[in-house]
Amino acid sequence: MQKPLAGLNVAILVANGFHEIEMTSFQRALLEAGAAPKIISVESSLAHGWQGKGWGHYHPVDKHLSDALAADYDVLVVPSGHRGHEKLKQTAHTRRFISGFMMAFKPVLAMGDAVKMMAEIGSIKGMMVAAADDIRPVLTENTVIISENSPTIHSNLMSILSDSENMQESVASFIAFVENIRAEAAAEDDAQQAA
């Protein structure tokens, strides 16, 4: 079986109340693609997912956000889940961590309302994102451009609407997106070495 993301370390940023089905779907797909997904959280040892209208399962945290560096990971995934995002917004480590990926042009996936949290902490100013109607006013206030397409790719950020029916399609699009960014970076490195 082909492992297109072999050797990549992927940070999955969550706090209690993250959208569990999204997180586990992408976590599983990343593992199958050869990547090493790690759960980064403001929670100490376990992060509690949200499923539908109630709490879901606990998931072991690999590293506390205060100890995590963007430099140690190749890709960032931020699942939806406003409960978790409210908690993530309370620490400056969230902005530091996300901004590290954005500035280093590493692939970032924002699912559903994750773009709202990222806009509120100032990580995606001037970028174009896919967004549901209910969060569009906050995005506009924070100078984020709204796209009608899902997924939307702007620079190294891919944003998708939360849609469990098209989860497999979203996963495949994200893996292709990561492969494209890796290929661009490799071509740039080759060009610099040849110069």
Contacts in CASP RR format, 6 or more apart in sequence:
PFRMAT RR
TARGET T0000
AUTHOR 0000-0000-0000
METHOD contacts of the structure
MODEL  1
MQKPLAGLNVAILVANGFHEIEMTSFQRALLEAGAAPKIISVESSLAHGW
QGKGWGHYHPVDKHLSDALAADYDVLVVPSGHRGHEKLKQTAHTRRFISG
FMMAFKPVLAMGDAVKMMAEIGSIKGMMVAAADDIRPVLTENTVIISENS
PTIHSNLMSILSDSENMQESVASFIAFVENIRAEAAAEDDAQQAA
1 32 0 8 1.000
3 33 0 8 1.000
3 34 0 8 1.000
4 33 0 8 1.000
4 34 0 8 1.000
4 175 0 8 1.000
4 178 0 8 1.000
4 179 0 8 1.000
5 30 0 8 1.000
5 33 0 8 1.000
5 34 0 8 1.000
5 35 0 8 1.000
5 75 0 8 1.000
5 175 0 8 1.000
5 178 0 8 1.000
5 179 0 8 1.000
6 33 0 8 1.000
6 34 0 8 1.000
6 35 0 8 1.000
7 34 0 8 1.000
7 35 0 8 1.000
7 36 0 8 1.000
7 74 0 8 1.000
8 34 0 8 1.000
8 35 0 8 1.000
8 36 0 8 1.000
8 74 0 8 1.000
8 75 0 8 1.000
8 178 0 8 1.000
8 182 0 8 1.000
9 35 0 8 1.000
9 36 0 8 1.000
9 38 0 8 1.000
9 72 0 8 1.000
9 73 0 8 1.000
9 74 0 8 1.000
9 75 0 8 1.000
10 30 0 8 1.000
10 35 0 8 1.000
10 36 0 8 1.000
10 37 0 8 1.000
10 38 0 8 1.000
10 73 0 8 1.000
10 74 0 8 1.000
10 75 0 8 1.000
10 76 0 8 1.000
10 77 0 8 1.000
11 37 0 8 1.000
11 38 0 8 1.000
11 40 0 8 1.000
11 68 0 8 1.000
11 70 0 8 1.000
11 73 0 8 1.000
11 75 0 8 1.000
11 76 0 8 1.000
11 77 0 8 1.000
11 97 0 8 1.000
11 101 0 8 1.000
12 23 0 8 1.000
12 26 0 8 1.000
12 27 0 8 1.000
12 37 0 8 1.000
12 38 0 8 1.000
12 39 0 8 1.000
12 40 0 8 1.000
12 77 0 8 1.000
12 78 0 8 1.000
12 79 0 8 1.000
13 40 0 8 1.000
13 41 0 8 1.000
13 65 0 8 1.000
13 76 0 8 1.000
13 77 0 8 1.000
13 78 0 8 1.000
13 88 0 8 1.000
13 94 0 8 1.000
13 97 0 8 1.000
13 98 0 8 1.000
14 23 0 8 1.000
14 39 0 8 1.000
14 40 0 8 1.000
14 41 0 8 1.000
14 43 0 8 1.000
14 47 0 8 1.000
14 49 0 8 1.000
14 59 0 8 1.000
14 79 0 8 1.000
14 84 0 8 1.000
15 41 0 8 1.000
15 42 0 8 1.000
15 43 0 8 1.000
15 47 0 8 1.000
15 83 0 8 1.000
15 84 0 8 1.000
15 85 0 8 1.000
15 87 0 8 1.000
15 88 0 8 1.000
16 43 0 8 1.000
16 47 0 8 1.000
16 48 0 8 1.000
16 49 0 8 1.000
16 83 0 8 1.000
16 84 0 8 1.000
16 87 0 8 1.000
17 47 0 8 1.000
17 48 0 8 1.000
17 49 0 8 1.000
17 50 0 8 1.000
17 55 0 8 1.000
17 81 0 8 1.000
17 83 0 8 1.000
17 84 0 8 1.000
18 47 0 8 1.000
18 49 0 8 1.000
18 50 0 8 1.000
18 79 0 8 1.000
18 80 0 8 1.000
18 81 0 8 1.000
18 83 0 8 1.000
18 84 0 8 1.000
19 49 0 8 1.000
19 50 0 8 1.000
19 79 0 8 1.000
19 80 0 8 1.000
19 81 0 8 1.000
19 111 0 8 1.000
19 162 0 8 1.000
20 49 0 8 1.000
20 50 0 8 1.000
20 51 0 8 1.000
20 56 0 8 1.000
20 57 0 8 1.000
20 59 0 8 1.000
21 51 0 8 1.000
21 164 0 8 1.000
21 167 0 8 1.000
22 79 0 8 1.000
22 80 0 8 1.000
22 111 0 8 1.000
22 162 0 8 1.000
22 164 0 8 1.000
22 167 0 8 1.000
23 49 0 8 1.000
23 59 0 8 1.000
23 77 0 8 1.000
23 79 0 8 1.000
25 167 0 8 1.000
25 171 0 8 1.000
26 37 0 8 1.000
26 77 0 8 1.000
26 79 0 8 1.000
26 109 0 8 1.000
26 111 0 8 1.000
26 171 0 8 1.000
26 174 0 8 1.000
27 37 0 8 1.000
29 171 0 8 1.000
29 175 0 8 1.000
30 37 0 8 1.000
30 77 0 8 1.000
31 37 0 8 1.000
33 175 0 8 1.000
35 75 0 8 1.000
37 77 0 8 1.000
38 62 0 8 1.000
38 63 0 8 1.000
38 73 0 8 1.000
39 47 0 8 1.000
39 59 0 8 1.000
39 60 0 8 1.000
39 61 0 8 1.000
39 62 0 8 1.000
39 63 0 8 1.000
40 61 0 8 1.000
40 62 0 8 1.000
40 63 0 8 1.000
40 64 0 8 1.000
40 65 0 8 1.000
40 68 0 8 1.000
40 97 0 8 1.000
41 47 0 8 1.000
41 61 0 8 1.000
41 64 0 8 1.000
41 65 0 8 1.000
42 64 0 8 1.000
42 65 0 8 1.000
42 66 0 8 1.000
42 87 0 8 1.000
42 88 0 8 1.000
42 90 0 8 1.000
42 91 0 8 1.000
42 93 0 8 1.000
42 94 0 8 1.000
43 61 0 8 1.000
43 64 0 8 1.000
44 61 0 8 1.000
44 64 0 8 1.000
45 60 0 8 1.000
45 61 0 8 1.000
46 58 0 8 1.000
46 59 0 8 1.000
46 60 0 8 1.000
46 61 0 8 1.000
47 58 0 8 1.000
47 59 0 8 1.000
47 61 0 8 1.000
48 55 0 8 1.000
48 56 0 8 1.000
48 57 0 8 1.000
48 58 0 8 1.000
48 59 0 8 1.000
49 55 0 8 1.000
49 56 0 8 1.000
49 57 0 8 1.000
49 58 0 8 1.000
49 59 0 8 1.000
50 56 0 8 1.000
50 81 0 8 1.000
50 83 0 8 1.000
51 57 0 8 1.000
65 88 0 8 1.000
65 91 0 8 1.000
65 93 0 8 1.000
65 94 0 8 1.000
65 97 0 8 1.000
66 91 0 8 1.000
66 93 0 8 1.000
68 93 0 8 1.000
68 97 0 8 1.000
69 97 0 8 1.000
70 76 0 8 1.000
70 96 0 8 1.000
70 97 0 8 1.000
70 98 0 8 1.000
70 99 0 8 1.000
70 100 0 8 1.000
70 101 0 8 1.000
70 104 0 8 1.000
70 106 0 8 1.000
71 100 0 8 1.000
71 104 0 8 1.000
73 101 0 8 1.000
73 106 0 8 1.000
74 106 0 8 1.000
74 107 0 8 1.000
75 101 0 8 1.000
75 106 0 8 1.000
75 107 0 8 1.000
75 108 0 8 1.000
75 109 0 8 1.000
75 178 0 8 1.000
76 97 0 8 1.000
76 98 0 8 1.000
76 101 0 8 1.000
76 106 0 8 1.000
76 107 0 8 1.000
76 108 0 8 1.000
76 109 0 8 1.000
77 108 0 8 1.000
77 109 0 8 1.000
77 111 0 8 1.000
78 98 0 8 1.000
78 108 0 8 1.000
78 109 0 8 1.000
78 110 0 8 1.000
78 111 0 8 1.000
78 114 0 8 1.000
78 117 0 8 1.000
78 118 0 8 1.000
79 111 0 8 1.000
79 114 0 8 1.000
80 111 0 8 1.000
80 112 0 8 1.000
80 113 0 8 1.000
80 114 0 8 1.000
80 162 0 8 1.000
81 112 0 8 1.000
81 113 0 8 1.000
81 114 0 8 1.000
82 113 0 8 1.000
82 116 0 8 1.000
82 117 0 8 1.000
85 113 0 8 1.000
85 114 0 8 1.000
85 116 0 8 1.000
85 117 0 8 1.000
88 94 0 8 1.000
88 117 0 8 1.000
89 117 0 8 1.000
89 120 0 8 1.000
89 121 0 8 1.000
94 117 0 8 1.000
94 121 0 8 1.000
95 121 0 8 1.000
95 122 0 8 1.000
95 123 0 8 1.000
98 108 0 8 1.000
98 118 0 8 1.000
98 121 0 8 1.000
98 123 0 8 1.000
99 123 0 8 1.000
100 106 0 8 1.000
101 107 0 8 1.000
101 108 0 8 1.000
101 156 0 8 1.000
102 108 0 8 1.000
102 123 0 8 1.000
102 124 0 8 1.000
102 156 0 8 1.000
102 157 0 8 1.000
105 155 0 8 1.000
105 156 0 8 1.000
105 181 0 8 1.000
105 185 0 8 1.000
106 156 0 8 1.000
106 181 0 8 1.000
107 156 0 8 1.000
107 158 0 8 1.000
107 177 0 8 1.000
107 178 0 8 1.000
107 181 0 8 1.000
108 156 0 8 1.000
108 157 0 8 1.000
108 158 0 8 1.000
109 158 0 8 1.000
109 159 0 8 1.000
109 160 0 8 1.000
109 174 0 8 1.000
109 177 0 8 1.000
110 118 0 8 1.000
110 124 0 8 1.000
110 129 0 8 1.000
110 157 0 8 1.000
110 158 0 8 1.000
110 159 0 8 1.000
110 160 0 8 1.000
111 159 0 8 1.000
111 160 0 8 1.000
111 162 0 8 1.000
112 130 0 8 1.000
112 131 0 8 1.000
112 132 0 8 1.000
112 159 0 8 1.000
112 160 0 8 1.000
112 161 0 8 1.000
112 162 0 8 1.000
113 132 0 8 1.000
113 135 0 8 1.000
113 162 0 8 1.000
114 159 0 8 1.000
115 124 0 8 1.000
115 129 0 8 1.000
115 130 0 8 1.000
115 131 0 8 1.000
115 135 0 8 1.000
115 139 0 8 1.000
115 144 0 8 1.000
115 159 0 8 1.000
116 131 0 8 1.000
116 135 0 8 1.000
116 138 0 8 1.000
116 139 0 8 1.000
118 124 0 8 1.000
119 125 0 8 1.000
119 129 0 8 1.000
119 138 0 8 1.000
119 139 0 8 1.000
119 142 0 8 1.000
119 144 0 8 1.000
120 138 0 8 1.000
120 142 0 8 1.000
122 142 0 8 1.000
124 144 0 8 1.000
124 157 0 8 1.000
125 142 0 8 1.000
125 143 0 8 1.000
125 144 0 8 1.000
126 143 0 8 1.000
126 144 0 8 1.000
126 145 0 8 1.000
127 144 0 8 1.000
127 145 0 8 1.000
127 154 0 8 1.000
127 155 0 8 1.000
127 157 0 8 1.000
128 144 0 8 1.000
128 145 0 8 1.000
128 146 0 8 1.000
128 147 0 8 1.000
128 152 0 8 1.000
128 154 0 8 1.000
129 139 0 8 1.000
129 144 0 8 1.000
129 145 0 8 1.000
129 146 0 8 1.000
129 147 0 8 1.000
129 152 0 8 1.000
129 154 0 8 1.000
129 157 0 8 1.000
129 159 0 8 1.000
130 147 0 8 1.000
130 149 0 8 1.000
130 150 0 8 1.000
130 151 0 8 1.000
130 152 0 8 1.000
130 159 0 8 1.000
130 160 0 8 1.000
130 161 0 8 1.000
131 139 0 8 1.000
131 144 0 8 1.000
131 146 0 8 1.000
131 147 0 8 1.000
131 159 0 8 1.000
131 161 0 8 1.000
132 161 0 8 1.000
132 162 0 8 1.000
136 146 0 8 1.000
139 146 0 8 1.000
140 146 0 8 1.000
145 154 0 8 1.000
147 154 0 8 1.000
147 159 0 8 1.000
150 159 0 8 1.000
150 160 0 8 1.000
150 161 0 8 1.000
150 163 0 8 1.000
151 158 0 8 1.000
151 159 0 8 1.000
151 160 0 8 1.000
151 170 0 8 1.000
151 173 0 8 1.000
151 174 0 8 1.000
151 177 0 8 1.000
152 158 0 8 1.000
152 159 0 8 1.000
152 160 0 8 1.000
153 177 0 8 1.000
156 181 0 8 1.000
158 173 0 8 1.000
158 174 0 8 1.000
158 177 0 8 1.000
160 170 0 8 1.000
160 173 0 8 1.000
160 174 0 8 1.000
163 170 0 8 1.000
END
